[in-house]
Amino acid sequence: MKLIKFSTLLFSLLVFIVSMVSCKTAKDKSSTVISQKVTQTIKTPEKPNILVILCDDLGYSDLGFNGSKEIPTPALDDLAKNGTIFTSAYVAHPFCGPSRASLMTGLYAHKIGAQFNLPPNSGETIKKGISLEETFISKVLDDAGYNTGIMGKWHLGSNAEFHPNVRGFDDFYGFLGGGHNYFPEQYRAAYKRQKESGRKIIWDYLHPLEHNGKEVRETEYITDALSREGARFINEASKTKDPFFLYMSYNAPHTPLEAKEEDLKLFSHIKDKKRKTYAAMVYAVDRGVKRIVNSLKESGQYENTLIVFFSDNGGKTKAGATNFPLKEGKGSTYEGGYRVPMFFHWANVVPAGKKYNYNVSALDFYPTFARLAGAKLPEGKQLDGKNIWDNFLQNKDARKDENIYVLRHRNGFSDVGVRKNEWKAVKAYQQKWKLFNVDNDMAESNDLSKTHPKILNNLVKETEVWSGTHIQPLWWHDVKTGKDWKADNMPKFDLTFKVD
């Protein structure tokens, strides 16, 4: 009897062992399948189209995918939903000119003397622009066989030697200055009046648009016109065997605040006039993005296009923007000045419905785009950004223990910030250095400098070393600022990096 029971027990034990081995084998196979899926996801098709959509002075919280309940942005929201949103994305400067210079060069603007906006009518007065020694990412991609186009705002030099067509762009439709009026009939009439009066220097915002150096008589609201030209470029490029790089360099919603009547009617519930007009301008961009995405689909390019969306700096709160929950806005070294909404979209390549919560900088786009294009970086060029692609796809921190800097010169002093991992040190308005855990405190409301003095001191010292790579500005946004700079013996970094 005992023998029978023992045999039964032994048999049951053998069955259990066999079932466990089978289960483990099944799990191993399952793990292999999962591993293969991950590997397939990380594998990236060669030479994709690259579409950069850049807004101007767009508020952090003024898009549906970033929390807006007031401004509908369905086209952008759809791309963000089916792509990956960056929750901790930065640009290199809180003003548009230096920010865009950094995007094109892969360098902090302070290293090349471009830390101030070019002054208005720069091509007719001081004849300045981003150094010709710097190779733009557009030239890198052009040399790699890409069709290259920019539609919209340039702001990197108005003279012939600084023109987009000689900086790597095959197709340029837009304007050379730092902004533009939006309604053609209005800016055309103003330009004509000033020219007929004999005025030698006419405000940049009133000049005719151009296409590859030739003036054009535009008839559409400028945001719609740029979107139309972006779609045209995609359709033309799709007929060639080569991939394309398209830089949709919108000036919206930058001032002047001008919107179409039909767009304004959609926001009649907003009583503040500036906010209402601003909202309508953002909506016009979203409408343009829909048109561009449709052109990608119609031309068969949608599934082979990486779409990158962000703003060149924080929203200008005095012009209708909101940056909630971030502190301050455009021009500030607090988060609201240069932390921006951003996403990647690439069907079946970029993870859909995800968020990337690690720090990234627009400086990273230069080497990342070059990697995706299989392009050769300029010999000897030391970039300030890094190729984040593989880390991004694997949801790993591409910038662990690495700093992201920001510095804005004011009259007689400088504001500065540095972010490393969760920590950020800030000095603004000649106040004492402050320290924030930005992961827990996006609003920068709880100063932890006294709690973690060592972390603060290390960040300040590292930023001071970084400042040693800067050169004197090659221009200022106006004559007075340049005179004050010299009179004040700026930049006076010995005072900036003093920890009280």
Legacy VTK file of the C-alpha trace (Angstrom):
# vtk DataFile Version 3.0
C-alpha trace
ASCII
DATASET POLYDATA
POINTS 500 float
0.000 0.000 0.000
2.789 2.339 0.977
4.647 1.321 -2.195
1.645 2.260 -4.330
1.342 5.613 -2.602
5.052 6.260 -3.024
4.874 5.336 -6.745
1.928 7.666 -7.208
3.785 10.469 -5.435
6.897 9.869 -7.545
4.845 9.942 -10.733
3.187 13.213 -9.701
6.598 14.715 -8.958
7.905 13.699 -12.385
4.836 15.232 -14.053
5.402 18.467 -12.108
9.099 18.625 -13.126
8.265 17.963 -16.776
5.568 20.652 -16.717
7.959 23.172 -15.155
10.631 22.440 -17.771
8.007 22.846 -20.514
6.836 26.089 -18.965
10.398 27.411 -18.738
11.000 26.438 -22.376
7.843 28.282 -23.394
8.935 31.310 -21.377
12.366 31.202 -22.992
10.738 31.112 -26.411
8.431 33.934 -25.404
11.397 35.958 -24.156
13.160 35.316 -27.421
10.155 36.585 -29.343
9.963 39.695 -27.155
13.696 40.227 -27.533
13.367 39.936 -31.283
10.544 42.477 -31.263
12.691 44.932 -29.291
15.573 44.400 -31.690
13.256 44.986 -34.641
11.972 48.190 -33.044
15.490 49.524 -32.427
16.630 48.767 -35.963
16.275 51.996 -37.921
15.687 52.280 -41.679
18.471 54.118 -43.480
18.223 57.691 -44.739
14.711 58.654 -43.656
13.164 61.948 -44.629
13.563 64.455 -41.784
10.879 67.065 -41.194
11.527 69.708 -38.531
8.498 71.801 -37.540
9.603 74.763 -35.440
7.282 77.336 -33.885
8.321 80.783 -32.650
7.595 81.847 -29.055
5.121 78.997 -28.536
3.945 78.531 -24.941
4.739 75.288 -23.141
1.096 74.657 -22.244
-0.533 75.944 -25.433
-0.941 72.609 -27.228
-3.453 69.861 -26.566
-0.788 67.181 -26.098
0.948 69.341 -23.485
-2.154 70.126 -21.457
-4.008 72.929 -23.221
-7.792 72.867 -22.806
-8.219 76.220 -24.540
-6.411 75.848 -27.884
-7.323 72.778 -29.977
-4.388 71.418 -31.964
-5.768 68.161 -33.427
-3.106 67.597 -36.106
-0.202 68.045 -33.703
-1.980 66.077 -30.987
-2.478 63.153 -33.364
1.219 63.103 -34.253
2.198 63.350 -30.588
-0.249 60.598 -29.597
1.212 58.275 -32.223
4.772 59.287 -31.422
6.884 59.956 -28.337
6.563 63.152 -26.295
9.669 64.622 -24.655
8.769 65.870 -21.193
12.153 67.437 -20.405
13.276 69.077 -23.652
15.364 72.222 -23.906
16.625 74.632 -26.526
20.030 76.301 -26.261
18.894 79.876 -25.618
15.715 81.697 -24.495
15.706 83.955 -27.593
15.011 82.925 -31.168
18.159 84.057 -33.011
20.711 82.303 -30.786
18.401 79.300 -30.394
18.114 78.837 -34.158
21.831 79.402 -34.623
22.493 76.567 -32.174
20.050 74.304 -34.011
21.844 74.850 -37.315
25.424 74.675 -35.981
25.114 72.147 -33.159
26.939 74.620 -30.899
25.977 76.962 -28.102
25.609 80.367 -29.746
27.964 81.887 -27.144
30.866 79.932 -28.647
30.466 81.595 -32.038
29.626 85.145 -30.950
25.912 84.776 -31.747
24.526 85.110 -28.219
22.368 88.108 -29.228
19.682 88.392 -31.888
20.880 89.961 -35.112
19.597 93.550 -35.264
16.778 94.428 -37.670
17.825 95.043 -41.282
21.151 93.363 -40.552
21.823 92.867 -44.240
21.551 96.596 -44.934
23.511 97.827 -41.922
26.116 95.773 -40.082
26.480 92.971 -42.655
26.699 90.229 -40.051
25.631 86.603 -39.930
26.608 83.211 -38.521
30.268 82.572 -39.292
30.912 80.913 -42.650
33.414 78.680 -40.859
30.449 76.875 -39.295
28.924 74.083 -41.363
25.149 73.987 -40.927
23.306 70.688 -40.518
21.548 71.552 -43.773
24.907 71.427 -45.588
25.796 68.122 -43.911
22.539 66.578 -45.107
22.803 68.183 -48.538
26.251 66.632 -48.941
24.745 63.279 -47.918
22.381 63.406 -50.893
19.309 64.961 -49.313
16.930 67.383 -50.992
16.950 70.284 -48.532
14.330 72.977 -47.985
13.483 75.736 -45.529
10.145 77.503 -45.457
9.800 80.607 -43.282
12.064 82.496 -40.928
15.852 82.589 -41.341
17.315 85.186 -38.912
20.889 83.977 -39.383
22.193 86.661 -41.735
20.618 88.717 -44.529
23.578 89.340 -46.815
24.152 87.171 -49.865
27.020 85.240 -48.266
24.746 84.152 -45.382
21.731 83.267 -47.514
20.014 79.887 -46.917
20.824 78.820 -50.485
24.562 78.984 -49.712
24.207 77.326 -46.294
23.000 73.993 -47.628
19.362 74.647 -48.530
18.302 73.921 -52.107
14.897 75.556 -51.664
14.113 78.640 -49.558
10.737 80.317 -49.392
10.303 82.957 -46.732
12.065 85.953 -45.225
15.565 86.669 -43.962
14.871 88.745 -40.838
13.687 87.873 -37.347
9.963 88.189 -38.006
7.294 89.334 -40.428
3.817 90.779 -40.670
1.197 88.205 -41.628
-1.194 89.817 -44.133
0.339 90.494 -47.585
-1.936 93.373 -48.553
-0.973 95.203 -45.350
2.801 94.706 -45.386
2.970 95.308 -49.146
1.214 98.646 -48.802
3.411 99.723 -45.882
6.574 98.694 -47.740
5.488 100.622 -50.828
4.750 103.777 -48.825
8.132 103.712 -47.110
10.014 103.008 -50.313
8.252 105.812 -52.206
9.014 108.214 -49.369
12.702 107.615 -49.977
13.348 105.710 -46.779
16.638 103.797 -47.093
16.124 101.259 -44.331
12.728 99.571 -44.223
11.606 97.385 -41.328
12.349 93.688 -41.938
8.768 92.675 -41.184
7.485 94.550 -44.236
9.834 93.241 -46.925
8.437 91.055 -49.722
8.855 87.322 -49.270
11.319 85.578 -51.531
11.853 82.238 -53.219
15.511 81.378 -53.718
16.595 85.006 -53.832
13.769 86.316 -56.015
10.952 88.451 -54.638
7.489 86.901 -54.799
4.081 88.514 -54.631
2.475 86.479 -51.862
-1.301 86.591 -51.512
-1.995 84.274 -48.558
-1.806 84.748 -44.803
1.842 83.982 -44.154
1.363 80.857 -41.996
-0.863 79.337 -44.683
1.635 80.354 -47.367
4.526 78.623 -45.595
2.446 75.472 -45.095
1.497 75.526 -48.788
5.154 75.786 -49.774
6.117 73.003 -47.403
3.577 70.733 -49.083
4.897 71.785 -52.489
8.458 70.924 -51.488
7.415 67.479 -50.240
5.536 66.737 -53.447
8.492 67.785 -55.586
11.074 65.969 -53.475
9.011 62.761 -53.467
9.398 62.542 -57.229
13.176 62.162 -56.897
15.095 59.125 -55.694
16.666 61.040 -52.803
15.334 61.640 -49.267
14.529 65.147 -48.064
15.235 67.428 -45.111
12.510 70.034 -44.653
12.804 72.786 -42.049
9.363 74.316 -41.488
10.570 77.449 -39.744
7.301 79.111 -38.772
7.311 82.630 -37.325
3.942 82.028 -35.650
2.840 82.772 -33.007
5.567 85.454 -32.738
4.375 89.058 -32.779
2.821 90.991 -34.411
-0.358 89.323 -33.190
-2.312 88.976 -36.430
-4.873 86.267 -37.193
-7.475 85.485 -39.836
-11.078 86.405 -39.050
-12.326 82.837 -39.473
-9.724 81.652 -36.971
-10.561 84.410 -34.507
-14.218 83.378 -34.557
-13.246 79.945 -33.250
-11.922 81.623 -30.115
-14.649 84.206 -29.548
-15.076 82.813 -26.026
-11.633 84.160 -25.065
-12.127 87.714 -23.859
-8.486 88.793 -23.692
-7.709 90.147 -27.171
-4.029 89.154 -27.150
-4.768 85.652 -25.936
-7.545 85.213 -28.492
-5.346 86.315 -31.393
-2.451 84.223 -30.165
-4.704 81.145 -29.930
-5.927 81.691 -33.496
-2.314 81.920 -34.700
-1.410 78.622 -33.028
-4.495 77.041 -34.592
-3.317 78.237 -38.034
-0.019 76.419 -37.521
-1.895 73.242 -36.627
-3.996 73.604 -39.783
-0.761 73.912 -41.757
0.683 70.807 -40.123
-2.405 68.873 -41.214
-1.797 69.994 -44.794
1.843 68.963 -44.629
1.036 65.552 -43.135
-1.552 65.003 -45.879
1.113 65.763 -48.484
3.382 63.171 -46.855
0.633 60.566 -47.067
-0.430 61.448 -50.606
3.159 61.310 -51.853
3.871 58.003 -50.101
6.469 59.535 -47.772
4.613 59.416 -44.469
5.999 56.122 -43.182
9.578 57.043 -44.031
9.622 60.459 -42.370
10.878 61.427 -38.930
8.827 64.418 -37.769
10.346 66.596 -35.042
8.225 69.315 -33.461
9.242 71.973 -30.915
9.445 75.720 -30.195
12.546 77.901 -30.508
12.098 79.220 -26.944
9.456 79.706 -24.279
6.184 81.507 -24.835
6.010 85.284 -24.503
3.461 85.778 -21.746
2.969 89.463 -22.589
1.848 88.376 -26.054
-0.791 85.846 -25.066
1.237 82.709 -24.338
1.117 80.466 -21.264
3.925 78.236 -19.963
2.165 76.524 -17.039
3.484 75.007 -14.823
6.870 76.468 -15.729
8.244 79.659 -14.220
8.413 82.797 -16.386
8.783 82.711 -20.189
10.723 83.892 -23.223
14.084 85.419 -22.309
14.296 83.755 -18.895
16.795 81.209 -17.602
14.021 79.714 -15.494
12.276 76.749 -17.103
9.656 78.822 -18.907
12.307 80.529 -21.000
13.827 77.529 -22.759
12.060 74.297 -21.772
9.785 73.579 -24.704
7.059 71.219 -25.960
8.588 68.564 -28.206
7.837 65.225 -29.832
9.203 62.721 -32.355
6.924 60.892 -34.787
7.928 58.198 -37.246
5.363 55.533 -38.073
6.454 52.037 -36.997
9.857 53.273 -35.803
9.375 55.827 -33.028
7.441 54.225 -30.131
3.798 55.304 -30.214
1.930 56.670 -27.220
5.078 56.973 -25.103
6.885 59.667 -23.140
10.631 60.144 -22.902
11.270 61.616 -19.465
15.009 62.214 -19.683
16.735 65.497 -20.495
17.408 66.328 -24.144
18.597 69.437 -25.969
17.917 70.766 -29.458
21.716 70.705 -29.745
21.372 66.923 -30.010
19.568 67.136 -33.340
22.677 67.933 -35.396
24.542 64.675 -34.580
21.323 62.641 -34.402
20.160 63.743 -37.846
23.633 63.113 -39.254
23.585 59.584 -37.859
20.151 58.834 -39.339
21.256 60.202 -42.705
24.504 58.245 -42.710
26.202 61.611 -43.156
29.778 62.547 -42.405
30.286 65.199 -39.734
32.589 68.118 -40.609
36.184 67.249 -39.832
37.351 68.678 -36.522
33.908 69.944 -35.499
33.344 69.512 -31.757
29.582 69.463 -31.240
27.851 70.450 -28.013
25.048 67.966 -28.585
25.149 64.196 -28.904
23.527 61.468 -30.961
20.621 60.346 -28.759
18.897 57.988 -31.196
19.683 54.538 -29.796
19.178 55.618 -26.193
15.928 57.274 -27.165
14.545 54.121 -28.810
15.543 52.026 -25.805
14.115 54.609 -23.374
17.524 55.075 -21.757
18.978 58.310 -20.441
21.160 59.675 -23.243
22.440 62.562 -21.115
22.943 60.983 -17.714
25.288 63.125 -15.571
25.679 65.624 -18.431
24.893 69.320 -18.243
22.501 71.414 -20.295
23.331 75.125 -20.040
21.502 78.372 -20.644
22.823 81.939 -20.398
21.134 85.221 -21.203
23.051 88.507 -21.004
21.209 91.509 -19.598
22.325 95.125 -19.143
25.334 94.910 -16.829
24.860 91.307 -15.669
23.933 87.818 -16.848
21.286 85.240 -15.972
22.417 81.640 -16.117
21.127 78.128 -15.506
22.491 74.587 -15.621
20.552 71.308 -15.553
22.079 67.922 -14.681
19.825 64.920 -14.112
17.109 66.107 -11.707
19.062 69.131 -10.455
19.086 72.686 -11.746
21.084 75.678 -10.509
19.888 79.176 -11.447
21.150 82.721 -10.987
18.804 85.455 -12.204
18.326 89.194 -11.721
21.582 89.484 -9.718
20.075 87.397 -6.929
21.840 84.548 -5.151
22.298 81.193 -6.829
19.368 78.846 -6.252
19.022 75.081 -6.562
15.935 73.113 -7.568
15.009 69.472 -8.012
13.209 70.047 -11.302
11.876 66.496 -11.523
9.833 67.159 -8.386
9.477 70.913 -8.794
8.955 72.020 -12.394
7.755 75.413 -11.166
11.102 76.058 -9.413
9.378 77.168 -6.241
11.404 75.317 -3.582
15.024 76.495 -3.313
17.226 73.655 -1.996
20.576 75.490 -2.096
21.020 75.397 1.686
20.053 71.720 1.854
22.454 70.618 -0.896
25.299 73.181 -1.035
27.782 70.704 -2.512
25.545 69.942 -5.487
25.039 73.673 -6.066
28.755 74.481 -5.858
29.693 71.715 -8.272
27.102 72.847 -10.842
28.258 76.469 -10.596
31.917 75.487 -11.004
31.122 73.358 -14.062
29.136 76.209 -15.597
31.992 78.619 -14.985
34.304 76.259 -16.885
31.754 76.180 -19.725
31.674 79.992 -19.829
35.390 79.915 -20.611
34.528 78.592 -24.074
32.566 81.754 -24.952
33.777 84.568 -27.166
32.780 88.221 -27.223
29.515 88.923 -29.106
29.960 89.700 -32.799
26.773 91.813 -32.719
23.998 93.066 -30.442
20.282 93.358 -31.145
20.561 97.151 -31.028
23.234 99.863 -30.914
22.574 100.869 -27.306
23.082 97.339 -25.971
26.454 97.154 -27.710
27.587 100.474 -26.202
26.368 99.476 -22.740
28.151 96.133 -23.034
31.493 97.812 -23.596
30.881 100.531 -20.991
29.981 97.908 -18.366
33.021 95.769 -19.239
30.777 92.765 -19.789
30.343 89.850 -19.343
31.785 90.165 -15.787
31.740 86.413 -15.207
33.801 86.859 -12.028
30.617 88.162 -10.398
28.260 85.757 -12.170
29.870 82.625 -10.762
30.343 83.810 -7.225
28.338 81.676 -4.790
27.284 83.714 -1.733
LINES 1 501
500 0 1 2 3 4 5 6 7 8 9 10 11 12 13 14 15 16 17 18 19 20 21 22 23 24 25 26 27 28 29 30 31 32 33 34 35 36 37 38 39 40 41 42 43 44 45 46 47 48 49 50 51 52 53 54 55 56 57 58 59 60 61 62 63 64 65 66 67 68 69 70 71 72 73 74 75 76 77 78 79 80 81 82 83 84 85 86 87 88 89 90 91 92 93 94 95 96 97 98 99 100 101 102 103 104 105 106 107 108 109 110 111 112 113 114 115 116 117 118 119 120 121 122 123 124 125 126 127 128 129 130 131 132 133 134 135 136 137 138 139 140 141 142 143 144 145 146 147 148 149 150 151 152 153 154 155 156 157 158 159 160 161 162 163 164 165 166 167 168 169 170 171 172 173 174 175 176 177 178 179 180 181 182 183 184 185 186 187 188 189 190 191 192 193 194 195 196 197 198 199 200 201 202 203 204 205 206 207 208 209 210 211 212 213 214 215 216 217 218 219 220 221 222 223 224 225 226 227 228 229 230 231 232 233 234 235 236 237 238 239 240 241 242 243 244 245 246 247 248 249 250 251 252 253 254 255 256 257 258 259 260 261 262 263 264 265 266 267 268 269 270 271 272 273 274 275 276 277 278 279 280 281 282 283 284 285 286 287 288 289 290 291 292 293 294 295 296 297 298 299 300 301 302 303 304 305 306 307 308 309 310 311 312 313 314 315 316 317 318 319 320 321 322 323 324 325 326 327 328 329 330 331 332 333 334 335 336 337 338 339 340 341 342 343 344 345 346 347 348 349 350 351 352 353 354 355 356 357 358 359 360 361 362 363 364 365 366 367 368 369 370 371 372 373 374 375 376 377 378 379 380 381 382 383 384 385 386 387 388 389 390 391 392 393 394 395 396 397 398 399 400 401 402 403 404 405 406 407 408 409 410 411 412 413 414 415 416 417 418 419 420 421 422 423 424 425 426 427 428 429 430 431 432 433 434 435 436 437 438 439 440 441 442 443 444 445 446 447 448 449 450 451 452 453 454 455 456 457 458 459 460 461 462 463 464 465 466 467 468 469 470 471 472 473 474 475 476 477 478 479 480 481 482 483 484 485 486 487 488 489 490 491 492 493 494 495 496 497 498 499
